[in-house]
Amino acid sequence: MDDPQATLREITTNVERVILGKSAEVRRAVLALASDGHLLVEDVPGTGKTMLARALAVSTGCGFSRIQFTPDLLPSDVTGVSIYNQKSGDFEWRPGPIYAQIALADEINRATPKTQSALLEAMEERQITTDGVTRELPRPFMVMATQNPIEYEGTFPLPEAQLDRFLMRIHLGYPESHDEIAVLEGQQTAHPIDSLEAVTDPEALNGLQEAVRAVWVDPLIKQYIVEISSATRQHDAAYLGASPRGSLALFRTSQAAALLAGRDYVTPDDVKELAYSTLGHRIIISPSAQVRSVSSLTVVEDVLDRVPVPGARVGVS
């Protein structure tokens, strides 16, 4: 593609027309999309989680579908079902809402584990197998899931295998007062999403994802990423540390961050910036550490302090 950096910036700027005052979070969401990964948005209701997914889809010209996860949702409601056609005398495949380029799994933790598991193959292998037939999903393909971290009544916590398939986890949070006033003014007559237009298309987005993979990563940076992930597994407060899939997530998003910054190489700062977003949800804190109010953020920050940065001159101030 002509200028992947410019395309990334245009997508980010376009989404920020709808999601006000959340530049860092929007940037991470765009990086997840550029990295060909899935995104988990965890926050209280009304902070713009659903609108973020819609804005990403509109900005990239991608097909969008929304799946409202509820306790009575069945796996076939997500993946699709074969229906008997009386006229043809044969079964016809009716694809489910997962067959979209950007699929929003809204309130994902309200569905049963059986239904949640319907996403596992789609998220990892970009395909769905039903009735013994494997069907490829469209490309690009991204699952963006939301969940409320406060209200746990009637919910089913995501298992580690499900969490591990999300490239990143972000929190939007409440806007600042001046941003919230801007939201009121911006929606006085119409919603900004109604006038949002695409700045690229799915084919160009596929090219953008290929450009991300072409960004140079020095062997020392690769070693740095692996040492960070390994340190989370050995941390005293961690019952379970980041998996190798977490190392790959940090690797890929660092490439995307470098591309967005206009560089064709990754720096340690790229890795540090995205360490918590890519590794935090993969770390399970031990019960004894939870009593001491230790969080996954604490573990990641401690690991970043401990692991030597490539090229740093130890003992020189």
C-alpha positions as CSV (number, residue, x, y, z in Angstrom):
1,M,0.0,0.0,0.0
2,D,1.1,3.6,-0.5
3,D,1.5,5.0,3.0
4,P,0.5,2.7,5.8
5,Q,1.4,5.3,8.5
6,A,-0.9,7.8,6.9
7,T,-3.7,5.3,6.7
8,L,-3.3,4.3,10.4
9,R,-3.4,8.0,11.4
10,E,-6.5,8.6,9.3
11,I,-8.3,5.7,10.9
12,T,-7.3,6.9,14.4
13,T,-8.4,10.5,13.7
14,N,-11.7,9.3,12.2
15,V,-12.6,7.2,15.2
16,E,-11.7,10.0,17.6
17,R,-14.5,12.1,16.0
18,V,-16.9,9.7,17.7
19,I,-14.9,8.6,20.8
20,L,-13.9,11.9,22.4
21,G,-11.1,12.4,24.9
22,K,-9.8,8.8,24.6
23,S,-6.8,9.2,22.3
24,A,-4.7,6.5,24.0
25,E,-7.5,4.0,24.1
26,V,-8.5,4.6,20.4
27,R,-4.9,4.3,19.4
28,R,-4.6,0.9,21.1
29,A,-7.8,-0.3,19.4
30,V,-6.5,0.7,16.0
31,L,-3.2,-1.0,16.8
32,A,-5.1,-4.2,17.6
33,L,-6.9,-4.0,14.3
34,A,-3.7,-3.3,12.4
35,S,-2.1,-6.2,14.2
36,D,-4.8,-8.6,12.9
37,G,-5.9,-9.4,16.5
38,H,-8.9,-9.3,18.8
39,L,-9.8,-6.7,21.3
40,L,-11.5,-7.0,24.8
41,V,-13.0,-3.7,26.1
42,E,-13.7,-3.9,29.8
43,D,-15.6,-1.0,31.4
44,V,-18.9,0.1,32.9
45,P,-22.0,0.8,30.7
46,G,-22.3,4.0,28.7
47,T,-18.6,4.7,28.1
48,G,-18.6,4.1,24.4
49,K,-17.6,0.4,24.0
50,T,-20.1,-0.4,21.3
51,M,-19.6,2.9,19.6
52,L,-15.9,2.2,19.4
53,A,-16.5,-1.0,17.5
54,R,-19.0,0.7,15.1
55,A,-16.6,3.6,14.5
56,L,-13.8,1.2,13.6
57,A,-16.0,-0.7,11.2
58,V,-17.3,2.4,9.5
59,S,-13.8,4.0,9.3
60,T,-12.3,0.9,7.6
61,G,-15.3,0.1,5.4
62,C,-15.6,-3.4,7.0
63,G,-18.8,-5.4,7.4
64,F,-20.1,-5.2,11.0
65,S,-22.3,-7.4,13.1
66,R,-23.3,-7.2,16.7
67,I,-24.0,-10.3,18.8
68,Q,-25.8,-9.6,22.1
69,F,-24.6,-12.3,24.5
70,T,-27.2,-13.5,26.9
71,P,-27.6,-16.7,29.0
72,D,-30.0,-18.3,26.5
73,L,-27.7,-17.7,23.5
74,L,-26.8,-20.9,21.7
75,P,-23.6,-21.6,19.8
76,S,-25.5,-22.0,16.6
77,D,-26.9,-18.4,17.1
78,V,-23.3,-17.3,16.8
79,T,-21.8,-19.6,14.1
80,G,-24.8,-20.4,12.0
81,V,-27.1,-23.3,11.3
82,S,-28.2,-25.7,8.5
83,I,-31.9,-25.3,7.7
84,Y,-33.9,-27.8,5.6
85,N,-35.3,-26.3,2.4
86,Q,-38.5,-28.1,1.4
87,K,-38.3,-26.8,-2.2
88,S,-34.8,-28.1,-2.9
89,G,-35.1,-31.1,-0.5
90,D,-31.7,-30.3,0.9
91,F,-30.1,-28.5,3.9
92,E,-29.0,-24.9,3.3
93,W,-26.3,-23.2,5.4
94,R,-27.3,-20.0,7.1
95,P,-24.2,-18.2,8.4
96,G,-24.4,-16.6,11.8
97,P,-23.3,-13.1,12.8
98,I,-19.7,-14.2,13.4
99,Y,-19.3,-14.1,9.6
100,A,-18.5,-10.4,9.6
101,Q,-15.2,-8.6,9.3
102,I,-15.7,-6.9,12.6
103,A,-17.9,-8.8,15.0
104,L,-19.0,-7.2,18.3
105,A,-19.5,-9.7,21.1
106,D,-21.5,-7.5,23.4
107,E,-21.5,-8.4,27.1
108,I,-19.6,-11.6,26.3
109,N,-19.5,-12.8,29.9
110,R,-23.3,-13.1,30.1
111,A,-23.3,-16.1,27.8
112,T,-22.7,-19.6,29.0
113,P,-19.2,-21.2,28.7
114,K,-20.6,-23.5,25.9
115,T,-21.6,-20.4,23.8
116,Q,-18.4,-18.6,24.7
117,S,-16.4,-21.6,23.4
118,A,-18.1,-21.1,20.0
119,L,-15.7,-18.2,19.4
120,L,-12.5,-20.2,20.2
121,E,-11.9,-21.6,16.7
122,A,-13.0,-18.4,15.0
123,M,-10.6,-16.2,17.0
124,E,-7.6,-18.5,16.7
125,E,-7.9,-20.1,13.2
126,R,-10.2,-17.7,11.4
127,Q,-12.6,-20.5,10.5
128,I,-15.8,-22.2,11.8
129,T,-16.4,-26.0,11.7
130,T,-20.0,-27.1,11.9
131,D,-21.6,-30.3,10.8
132,G,-18.2,-31.6,9.8
133,V,-17.6,-28.7,7.3
134,T,-15.0,-26.1,7.8
135,R,-15.8,-22.6,6.5
136,E,-13.3,-19.7,6.3
137,L,-14.2,-16.4,7.8
138,P,-13.8,-13.2,5.9
139,R,-10.6,-11.2,6.0
140,P,-9.8,-9.0,7.7
141,F,-11.5,-10.5,10.8
142,M,-11.7,-9.1,14.3
143,V,-13.7,-10.0,17.3
144,M,-14.2,-7.0,19.7
145,A,-15.8,-8.1,22.9
146,T,-17.1,-6.0,25.8
147,Q,-17.8,-6.8,29.4
148,N,-18.9,-5.0,32.5
149,P,-16.3,-5.5,35.3
150,I,-18.6,-4.3,38.1
151,E,-21.9,-6.3,37.7
152,Y,-21.1,-10.0,38.1
153,E,-24.6,-11.3,38.9
154,G,-25.7,-13.7,36.1
155,T,-22.3,-13.7,34.4
156,F,-19.9,-16.4,33.5
157,P,-16.2,-15.3,33.8
158,L,-14.2,-15.8,30.7
159,P,-11.9,-18.9,31.0
160,E,-8.1,-18.4,30.5
161,A,-8.2,-20.0,27.1
162,Q,-10.7,-17.4,25.9
163,L,-8.9,-14.5,27.5
164,D,-5.6,-15.6,26.0
165,R,-7.1,-15.3,22.5
166,F,-7.6,-11.6,22.9
167,L,-4.6,-9.7,21.6
168,M,-5.3,-6.7,23.8
169,R,-7.5,-5.5,26.7
170,I,-8.3,-1.9,27.2
171,H,-10.4,0.2,29.5
172,L,-12.2,3.3,28.3
173,G,-13.1,4.9,31.6
174,Y,-15.2,8.0,32.2
175,P,-14.4,11.1,30.1
176,E,-13.1,14.3,31.5
177,S,-15.7,17.1,32.2
178,H,-14.8,19.1,29.1
179,D,-14.9,16.0,26.9
180,E,-18.3,15.0,28.4
181,I,-19.6,18.5,27.5
182,A,-18.3,18.0,24.0
183,V,-20.2,14.7,23.8
184,L,-23.4,16.5,24.8
185,E,-22.8,19.2,22.2
186,G,-21.9,16.8,19.5
187,Q,-25.0,14.7,19.9
188,Q,-27.5,17.6,20.4
189,T,-29.0,17.1,16.9
190,A,-27.5,13.9,15.6
191,H,-24.9,11.3,16.5
192,P,-21.4,11.7,14.9
193,I,-21.4,8.1,13.8
194,D,-24.2,8.9,11.4
195,S,-22.0,11.2,9.4
196,L,-18.8,9.2,9.7
197,E,-17.3,8.0,6.4
198,A,-14.8,5.3,5.5
199,V,-11.1,6.4,5.1
200,T,-9.9,3.1,3.8
201,D,-11.3,-0.3,2.7
202,P,-10.9,-3.9,3.7
203,E,-8.5,-4.7,1.0
204,A,-6.3,-1.8,2.0
205,L,-6.6,-2.9,5.6
206,N,-5.3,-6.4,4.7
207,G,-2.3,-4.6,3.0
208,L,-1.8,-2.6,6.2
209,Q,-1.7,-5.7,8.3
210,E,1.0,-7.1,6.0
211,A,3.0,-3.9,6.3
212,V,2.9,-4.3,10.1
213,R,4.5,-7.7,9.8
214,A,7.3,-6.3,7.7
215,V,8.5,-3.9,10.4
216,W,12.0,-4.8,11.6
217,V,12.4,-6.2,15.1
218,D,16.0,-6.5,16.3
219,P,16.9,-9.9,17.9
220,L,17.7,-8.0,21.2
221,I,14.1,-6.6,21.1
222,K,12.7,-10.1,20.6
223,Q,14.8,-11.4,23.5
224,Y,13.5,-8.4,25.6
225,I,9.9,-9.3,24.8
226,V,10.4,-13.0,25.8
227,E,12.2,-12.0,29.0
228,I,9.3,-9.8,30.0
229,S,6.8,-12.6,29.4
230,S,9.0,-15.1,31.2
231,A,9.4,-12.8,34.2
232,T,5.6,-12.6,34.6
233,R,5.5,-16.5,34.9
234,Q,8.2,-16.4,37.6
235,H,6.8,-13.5,39.6
236,D,6.0,-14.2,43.2
237,A,2.5,-12.7,42.9
238,A,1.5,-14.6,39.8
239,Y,-0.3,-17.8,39.9
240,L,-0.2,-18.0,36.1
241,G,1.9,-15.7,33.9
242,A,1.7,-14.7,30.3
243,S,1.7,-17.4,27.6
244,P,3.8,-17.5,24.4
245,R,0.8,-16.1,22.7
246,G,1.2,-13.1,24.9
247,S,4.8,-12.7,23.7
248,L,3.5,-12.8,20.1
249,A,0.8,-10.2,20.9
250,L,3.4,-7.8,22.4
251,F,5.7,-8.5,19.4
252,R,3.0,-7.8,16.8
253,T,1.5,-4.7,18.5
254,S,4.9,-3.2,19.0
255,Q,5.4,-3.5,15.2
256,A,2.1,-1.7,14.6
257,A,3.1,1.0,17.1
258,A,6.4,1.6,15.3
259,L,4.6,1.8,12.0
260,L,2.1,4.4,13.4
261,A,5.1,6.4,14.6
262,G,6.6,6.4,11.1
263,R,9.4,4.0,11.9
264,D,10.3,0.7,10.2
265,Y,11.8,-0.7,13.4
266,V,10.7,-1.4,16.9
267,T,12.1,0.3,20.0
268,P,12.0,-0.8,23.7
269,D,9.6,2.1,24.3
270,D,7.1,0.5,21.9
271,V,7.3,-2.7,23.9
272,K,7.0,-0.9,27.3
273,E,4.0,1.1,26.2
274,L,2.0,-2.0,25.2
275,A,3.2,-4.5,27.8
276,Y,0.2,-4.1,30.1
277,S,-2.5,-4.0,27.4
278,T,-1.2,-7.2,25.8
279,L,-0.1,-9.2,28.9
280,G,-2.2,-7.9,31.8
281,H,-5.3,-10.0,31.1
282,R,-3.2,-13.1,30.7
283,I,-1.8,-12.9,34.3
284,I,-3.7,-14.6,37.2
285,I,-2.8,-13.2,40.6
286,S,-2.3,-15.7,43.4
287,P,-4.8,-15.6,46.3
288,S,-2.2,-14.5,48.8
289,A,-1.2,-11.6,46.5
290,Q,-4.8,-10.6,46.0
291,V,-5.1,-10.2,49.8
292,R,-2.3,-7.7,49.5
293,S,-4.2,-5.8,46.7
294,V,-1.6,-6.8,44.1
295,S,-2.9,-6.5,40.5
296,S,-1.7,-7.6,37.1
297,L,-0.7,-4.0,36.5
298,T,1.5,-4.1,39.6
299,V,3.1,-7.3,38.2
300,V,3.8,-5.8,34.8
301,E,5.2,-2.6,36.1
302,D,7.5,-4.6,38.5
303,V,8.6,-6.8,35.6
304,L,9.4,-3.7,33.4
305,D,11.5,-2.3,36.2
306,R,13.4,-5.5,36.7
307,V,14.1,-6.7,33.1
308,P,17.1,-4.9,31.6
309,V,16.4,-2.7,28.5
310,P,18.4,-3.7,25.4
311,G,21.2,-1.2,24.9
312,A,21.0,0.3,28.4
313,R,24.3,1.0,30.1
314,V,24.0,-0.5,33.5
315,G,25.6,1.5,36.3
316,V,26.0,4.7,34.3
317,S,24.0,7.7,35.3
